[in-house]
Amino acid sequence: VWAAASRVPGSLSPFTGLRPARLWGAGPALLWGVGAARRWRSGCRGGGPGASGGGLGLARLLGLWARGPGTCRCGAFAGPGAPRLPRARFPGGPAAAAWAGDEAWRRGPAAPPGDKGRLRPAAAGLLEARKLLGLAYPERRRLAMQTSGQRIVNRLRTSLFSSILRQEVAFFDKTRTGELINRLSSDTALLGRSVTENLSDGLRAGAQASVGISMMFFVSPNLATFVLSVVPPVSIIAVIYGRYLRKLTKVTQDSLAQATQLAEERIGNVRTVRAFGKEMTEIEKYASKVDHVMQLARKEAFARAGFFGATGLSGNLIVLSVLYKGGLLMGSAHMTVGELSSFLMYAFWVGISIGGLSSFYSELMKGLGAGGRLWELLEREPKLPFNEGVILNEKSFQGALEFKNVHFAYPARPEVPIFQDFSLSIPSGSVTALVGPSGSGKSTVLSLLLRLYDPASGTISLDGHDIRQLNPVWLRSKIGTVSQEPILFSCSIAENIAYGADDPSSVTTEEIQRVAEVANAVAFIQNFPQGFNTVVGEKGVLLSGGQKQRIAIARALLKNPKILLLDEATSALDAENEYLVQEALDRLLDGRTVLVIAHRLSTIKNANMVAVLDQGKITEYGKHEELLSKPNGIYRKLMNKQSFISA
């Protein structure tokens, strides 16, 4: 489309003295151009009209988009314009321009150059209305899409985080933390853009291209058929490019996840890195990971450049085809100037829409590549139920535990059996000490009681009920744990203690102080300037081992469990801290069913019964004195070791 730059004498070509015009100025400019053509017709012979045209992934994306906020769906078609050419997309514009052009043409040579007074006011009014409509919508659409996009990303991240936390522990044995973090951050953001802005732009561009092509066939079926012959080759290129980009995006996101995993692990263990002087080694490892990501990004950039170059070339071919074929049709009196100008404007319209579709297609393939991993996580059903099963009557609940003929191997190492015909009975309200050589499976017993894993065969029962029939959430609410290396969250001491309650937000300051006092933790907490509001750092790194143990005991006390599991809670402490922690534990044991994994003689002596675990089964069971009296017994041999002699 051209706009007149100067008045043109009647005997010159209508394109003489014309310059390229912005498309949003095409309406009034076309009137000037047609006026020049009218004047040229009046002085030339033979002119004028009297002289002798990835399907499942996409469905999921569309489903996520359809379930999004109303502004997301409406935003796809809210504005008649794209950000680059916001006023060129009103469908009536080319038709109105064609009608106005033919009106000017039919007026004949009577009007002097530059006289627009004889044009019907409705024509110019319609064109100006088109411009105003184009101005009204883009900013509102941009706001709607950004806000609705953030809502979808937030909901996607929440759903993904919920799905991750519902998975069984065996899933985390095989999946790296950094990979999951990358899925939550990078992949969801990429998919969110595909669902909102990119998918919206693509649907809108597709609708506009469909309308434009329909109008092209309406104006001139012959010219439209000739012009669209370029579509099949471009479609083949798009399919090849899309498959390549989708695969490349998956590889890129996986490589980025590996880099994230490396960074998360090294930063989380920076003290170990610093202690061994491995800073430069780790920097080189991380640089190698991100360099690999950069190489993949370069491949994507080259592929995008080739694809957009091909689509851009096809757009130029369309315009040249319109000019060439349209000129022939005008010469044979099969088209008028108005029809050709209208067709040309629709061709521009379709070309711009195809450009939008190309960008949309490229981003869509990236979204589908990133979405593949997300769909796997979102749709993965945990192998162990999360919150289903029987809940026992609170009044009759006793807390008696029993293992019967249990066989077990970790899912990540199925070829290495841990338990073979393991049986153990723990009466309600008793304290049972579990001892055995390192690696015999003592900590695995606690994991099975918490139902972090299920045995391959045999049963684990609570008050005679197989725990596989019980609700796991209810079961764990009745069990308190204190491990050798308790994990604290990066928040205040008060918040860490309150975490043991069913509803941490309802715990009062008095309750926190009471359990901290019972756990022998008040003295050191009050020595901190901020007291209970002291932030403990990541995993409680700002506290000593004994301090973390006592906060963990306070957390278990606040939970007030019927069953208590202690995993070598005092084995790594010095004598002073061991005394304080052991005193707190003695208060915690009262009236509960307790299974304690012990290395200290003082802990074992306080137990009602001692069970010796060796080679995947209980080999000895009885009181401390009884087992010690067997000179060749495993327990006696264990007690002769240094770790058991010291008390």
N, C-alpha and C positions, 0 to 999 in steps of 0.2 A: 504494500500500500504506500502510496506516495502522497506528499502534500506539496502544494504549489509554493514555490519560493518567490516567484515574481509573476507578474501578468505576462501572458504569452500572446504574441500576435497570432492572428487567425490562421496563417499559412504554415505554422510550425507544428511539429509533433507534440501531442499532449504531454509527453514525458520530458520535453526540453525545459531546462531550468528547474526541474523538480529535485528534491532531496529526500533521503529516507526519513520517515517520521516515526516517532514513538507510536506504538500501536494504540495506546489509550487516547491519542489524538486523531485516530483514523476517521472518526465520524465527520467533524467539520472539515478536516483536511480533504476527505474524499469529495466533499461538495466542491471545494476549490478545484480538485483534479478533474472531476467530471465536467465542471464548467469550462475548463481548458479544453477538454476533449470535445465538448459541444462546439466551441469556437473553432477548433481545428477542423471539425466535420464541415462547418459552413464554408470553408475555403479550399477543401481538398476534393479530388475526384475519387469515386469508388469507396467513400467512407460511409460509416454509419450503419444502422440496422437494416437499411434498405439494400445494401450491397450484398452481391453474390460473388463431455466433460472429466513338589513336596506336599500332596493333598490332605493328609490327616493333620499335619502340623498347621497348615493354613486354616483348616476347620477349627482347630483349637484357638488360634489367634483370633479368628472371627468370633468365636464363642466368648473369649475374654473381652473383646471389644463390645459385643452385644450386651454383656452383663455389666458393663461399665456405667458410669454416670450418664444421665441423659445428655449433658453438654458434650460428652465425647461423641455420641452417635450423631447428634444434631450438628456438631462442629464439622463433620465431614462435608456437609453441604450448606453450611451456614452462610458462606460468603461466595459471591459470584466470581471472585478473583483469587489468583495465586499471589504469593508475596512478590514475585518478580514483576508481574504485569497485572496489577490489581484491578484495572478497569477494562480489561479486554474480554472478559468472559461472559458478558450478558448475552444470552442466545439471540435476542432480538436485534442486536446491534448490526450485524452484517445484513440481515434482511431489511432493516430500516434504511441502512445506507444504500442498499441496492434499489429500493423503492424510490428514495430521494434522488438517486443518480438518474434513474430512468425518467423521473419527472423532469429533472433539469434537461435531460437529453431531448425530451419531447417538446420542450419549449421552443426549440429551434434557435436560429441565429439572431432573433429579434433583440434579445437582451444584450446590452453592451457589456464589455469585459468588466468583471468585478461586481456586476449587479446581481445581488442575491435576493432582491426584493420579490422576485416573481416565484421564488420557491415557496412551497406551501409551509406555513409556520409550523404545522403539525410535524413535518419531517424533522426540522431542526429541533423542535421540542422533544421529540422522541429520542433523538441522539443525545441531547443534553441530559434527559432523564436517565439514560443508560449510564452516563458518566457519574451522575450523583449516586445511583445505586451501587456502582463499583466502589465509591468512596466510603460507603456507610458500614461495610461489613468486616474488612480484613482484621482490624485491631480487635474487634469484639471476638472474632473467631480465634485469634491468636491467644487471647486471654482464656477463652473457654477450653482450648485444647491443652494449654499448659497446666491449668488447675486440674482438669479431669485426668490428665496424664499422671500427675503426681498422686492422685487418689488411686489410680490403678496400680502404679508401682508400689505404693504403700501396702495396698491390699495383697498384692502378689508376694511381697516380702514377708508379710505377716503369715500368709498361708504356707509359704515355703518353710519359714522358721517353725511353724506348728508341725508341719509334716516331718521335719528333721528331728524334732524333739520326741516325736511319737515312735521313732524307729527303735528296734531292739539294739542292745549294746553290741551285738555281733556286727551290726552294720558299721558302727564306729571303729571296730577293730580293723576293718578293711578299708575305710574311707578316711582320707586325710582331712584334718581340720581346715587347713588353708584352702583346699578345694571347695569345701562347703561355704567358707567365707566368701570366696570369689563368686560362687553361685548367688549368694545373697546380695552381693554388692554390684558387681560388674554385669553379670548375666541378666539380672532383673531390670537394671537400668536400660540395657540394650533392647530387651524384649518390650519394656514399657514404651520406648520410643516407637517401636514397630507397631504396637497396638494403638497408639494414640495419633501422634502427628503423621507418621509415615503411612499407616493404614488409612487414616482419614484422608490424607492428600491423595493416596492412590485411588481410593474409591471415588473421590470427587473428580479426579482427573479422568478416570475411566468413564464416569457418567458424562463428563463434558466431551470426551472424545467420541462417545457413542452418539450424542446429540449432534456434534459437528459432522460426523460421517453421514448420519441420516440426512442432515440438511444438504450436504454435498450431493448425495444421490437425488435429493428432491430438486436441486437446482439443475444438475446435469449428470444423469446416470452414466453416460459414456465417459465423460471426463473423470468422474469419481472412480469408475472401474479401472481406467488407465493409471490414475495416480496411485491407487492402493495396491498395485502389483508389486510394490516394494515391501509389503508387509510380510509375506512368507519367509524371505531370507532373514529379515530382522528377527522374526519369531524363532527361527532355528538358532540364531546366534544367542538370543536371550535364554533359551533352554539350556544350552551348553554352559553359558556364563553362570546361570543360576545354580546349576548343580555344582560347579566348581567352587563358587563363592560360599555356598552352604557348607560344603566339606571343609573348606579353608577356615571358615569361621569357627567350626567345632575344634579344629586343631589349634587355632589361635587361642581360644578360650581355655582349652586344656593346658596349653603352655603357660598362659597367664596364671592359671590356678597353681601350677607347679612353682612359679616364681613367688606367688603369694604364700604358698605353704613354706617355702624355704625362708622367706622373710619372717613369717609369723613364728616359726620354730626357733630361728636364731635369735630374734629379738627377745622372745620369751625366755631363752636360756642364755642371755648375754653374759651372765656371771661365769658360766662354764666356758664360753668362747673367750672371755677376757682372761680367765685363769690359765688357759692353754695357749694364749697368744695367737689365736687363729683369726684375728680380725681381717687381715689382708686376704687370707684364704677364702673366708666367707664372702668378702666383697667381690672377689673374682668369680666365685660360684654364682652369686646373684647377677652380676654383670653378664655372665654367660647366658643365664636364663632370659633376661630381658632383651639381650641381643637376638636371641632366637625369636622372641615375640616380634621384634622390629623387622626381622627378615620376612616373617610371615605377613606383617603389615605392608611391606613393600610389594610382595606378590599381589596382595589385594589391591594396592594402588595401581599397579600395572594392569590388572584385570579390569578394574573400573575405568581406567583411561581408555582401554581398547573398546570396552562396551559402549561408553558414552560417545566415543569417536564414531563408532558405527551407527548409533542412533542419530547423532548429529548429522552425519552424512546423508542418512536416509531422509531426514527432515529437509535438508537442502535440495535433495533430488525431487522431493514432493513439490517444492516451490517452483523449481525449474520446469518440472513436468507440467505444472499448471500454466505457467507462462507460455510454454511452447505449444502444448495442445490447445489451450484456451485461445491463443492467437489464431491457430488454424480454424477452430470452430467459429470464431468471430469472422474470419475471412470468408467462410462458407455460409455466413448468415444463420448459423445454428445457435448462436449465443448473442446476447446483447451486452453492452458495456456494463450495465447494472448487474447482470447475472454473473459475468466474469469477476467483477469486483467483489460481489457477494461471495462467490465461490472461493476467491483468493483469500478473503478474510476468514472464511470457515477453514480453509486449508492452514492458515496461520494458527487458528484456534486449535485445530487438531494437532498441528505440529508441537505447539507449546504443551498441550495435554500429553502427548506422547513423551515429551521431555520429562514431564512430571511423573509419568508412569515408569519411565526408565529409572529415575531416582528412587521411586517407591519400590520398584522391583529389586533394586540393589539392596536397599535397606531391609526389605522383607526377607531376602535370602539370609542376610546376616542375623535377623531376628529369629528365623527358623533354625539356623545353625546353633545359636545360643539357647533357643527354647528347647531343643531336644533333651539336654541334660536336666533342665528345669522340669519338664513334663515327667521325666523318669522319677525325680524326687517327689513331685507333687502327687503322683499317682501310685507311688510305691506303697504297698500295704505292709505294715510291720508283721514279721513272722510270729511275734508274741503279742497277744492282745494288750491294748493300752489301758482301757477303762471298762472292761467287761468281766462279768463273772459274779460269783456268789459273795455276799457279805454276811459274815457270821454275826450271830446275836451278841451284842456287847455284854449282856448280863452273864451269859454262859461261857464267854470267851476266857480260856485259861492260859494259853500260850505254850502248850506242850508240843515239842518238835520231834520228828522222827524221819530218818533216812532209811530206806529199805531197798537193798540190792540195786544201788544206783550205779549206772555206768555213764561215763561222761568224757567227752573230748571237746576242746574249744573248736568252734566252727572254722576259725582261721587256721587251725592245725588239726584237722580231723584224723590225721595219721598218728598223732601222739596221744594215747589214752591217759587220762588223768586219774579217773576212778574206775575200778573194776570190782563190782560186787561190794560197794561201800554201804555199810549199815551203821547207824548211830541213833541212840535214843536220848533225848534231853528232856527230863521231866519238867513240868511247870513249876516255876519259882525256884529252880535250882541253878547253881553256877557250875558249868562244865568247862574245864580247861582242855584245849586241843593243842597237843605238842607233836613235834615230828621234825625230821631233818629238812633243811632248806629245799624248796622245790617239790615237796611231797604233796602239795595241793591244799594247804590249810586255808589260804585266802579264797580258794575256789569254793570251799564250803559256804563261806559267807555270801559269795556271789549267787550261789544256787538258792540259798535261803531268801535272798532279796528278789529272786526270780529274774535276775539279769540274764540268765540262760536257763534253758530247760534240759534235763538229763536225756540221754539217748534212750535209756530204759530204766526201770525202777520207779519208785515213788518217793516224794518228799511231802510229808503231811503235817498239818497244823491242827491240833485237836482232832485228829482222825480224818481230816478233810485233805484230799490231794490239793496242793497249792495251785495246780494247773486249772482247778475249777474255781478258784477264788479270784476276786477282783484284784488285779495287781496294785492299783492305786490304794485301795483299802489296806491290802497286806503291808505295803511299805509304810503306810501311816502308823502301823502298830510296831514298827521296828526302828530302833535307833542305832546309829553306828558311830564309832570313834575309831579312826584308822591310825596307823603309825605315822603317816604323813597327811594330816587333815588338810583339806583344801578350803581356803577362805576366799570370799569374793572381794573384789577391789571396791569396798565401801567401808562404812564405819563399823566399829566393834559392835555397837548396838544393833545395827542392821544384820550383821552376821549371826548374832545370837538369836534375833527374832526370826531368822530364816527357818528355825526348827518348828515354829508354830504353824498350825493349819492356815491361819490368816495373819501373816506378819504385821499387817497394818493395824490390827486391833490389839497388839501387845503393848502393855503399858510400861513406862520407865521403871516402875516399882517391880514388876515381874522380871524384867531384865536384870536389875540389880540383885534381886533375890537369888536367881539361879547362878549369877556370877559369883556371889558370895559362897554358895554351896560348892562351886567348882574351884574355890581358892584363886579366883581371878580378880577380885575387887582391888586388892592391894596394888598390883602392877598397873591396872587400868587407871586408877586414880593418880598414879605418878605421871601419866601423860598430861600435857597441858590442856588438851581438849577432852580428856576423860573418855567416856563412852562414845563420843563423836569422833574419836581418832580414826583416820582412814588407814587401813592395814596394808594397802598396796596390793599389787597383783598377786594372787594366790597367798596372801598374807606374808609377803616377803619382808615387810618391815618389822615383823615380830620374830622372837626366838622360837625354837621348837617347843619348849615347855609352855610358852604363852599361847601358842596356837593350839596345843593340846587342851589347855584349860578352857579356851573359848569354845572348842569343839565339844567338850564335856558340858559346858553351860548350854550350848545349843541342843544337845541331846536331852538334857534335863528339862528344858522348856517344852520339848516335844512330849515328854512324859510317856515313853513307850512301854508297852507290856513286855516286849522282847528287846534285848540289848546285845549287839554284836561288837566285840572289841578286838581289833586286829593289831596286836603287839603295840598297844598304846603307850607303853613306857620303855620299850627296848632301846630307844635311841637317846634317852635323857640321862643327864648327870644325876648324882645321888640326891642333891637338893631338890631338883625339879621332879625327880621320880617320886620322892616322898610326898610332895605337894599334889602331884597328879594322882598318885595311888590313894591318897586320903580322899580326894574328890571322887575317885572311882568307887571306893568303898561305900560312899553315900549314895552313889548312883545305882549300885547293884541291889539295894534293898528292895525286896518284894517283886523282883523281875526274873524272867527266864533269861539266863545269860550264857552266851557262848563266847569264851575268850581265847584267843590265840596267844600263847604265852611263851616267853623266853626267860622270864625272871622267876626265881624260886619263890619270891614273896607273893607273886600273883598266883602261882600254882598251889601254894599251901592254902590259900583262901578258898579254893574251889571245892565243891562237894565231891565231884568226880573228875578223873583225868582220863582222856582218851588219847592213845598214841596212834598216829597216822603214819603208815609206811607202805610204799609201793601200791598206792591206790586203794588201801582198805585199812580198817581199824584192826590193829594187831594186838593191842592190850587195852584193857579198860578196868578201872577201879580207883580206889582212893590212893592218895599220894604215898602213904606209908606202905600199902600193900604192894604197889608196883615197885617201890624202891627196895623191897625185901627180896626181889627176884634177882639173883646175882648175874644171870646171863640174859636178863630181859633187855629189850631195846630201850625202855624207859631208863633203866639204871645206867646204860651206856651213855644216853643223852645227858643224864644228870652229872656224869663225870666230866663233861666238857666245861670249859671255862665259862661259857655264857650262862650256864645254869647254876654253877656253884656260887657266883656272886649274887648277893641279895640286896 
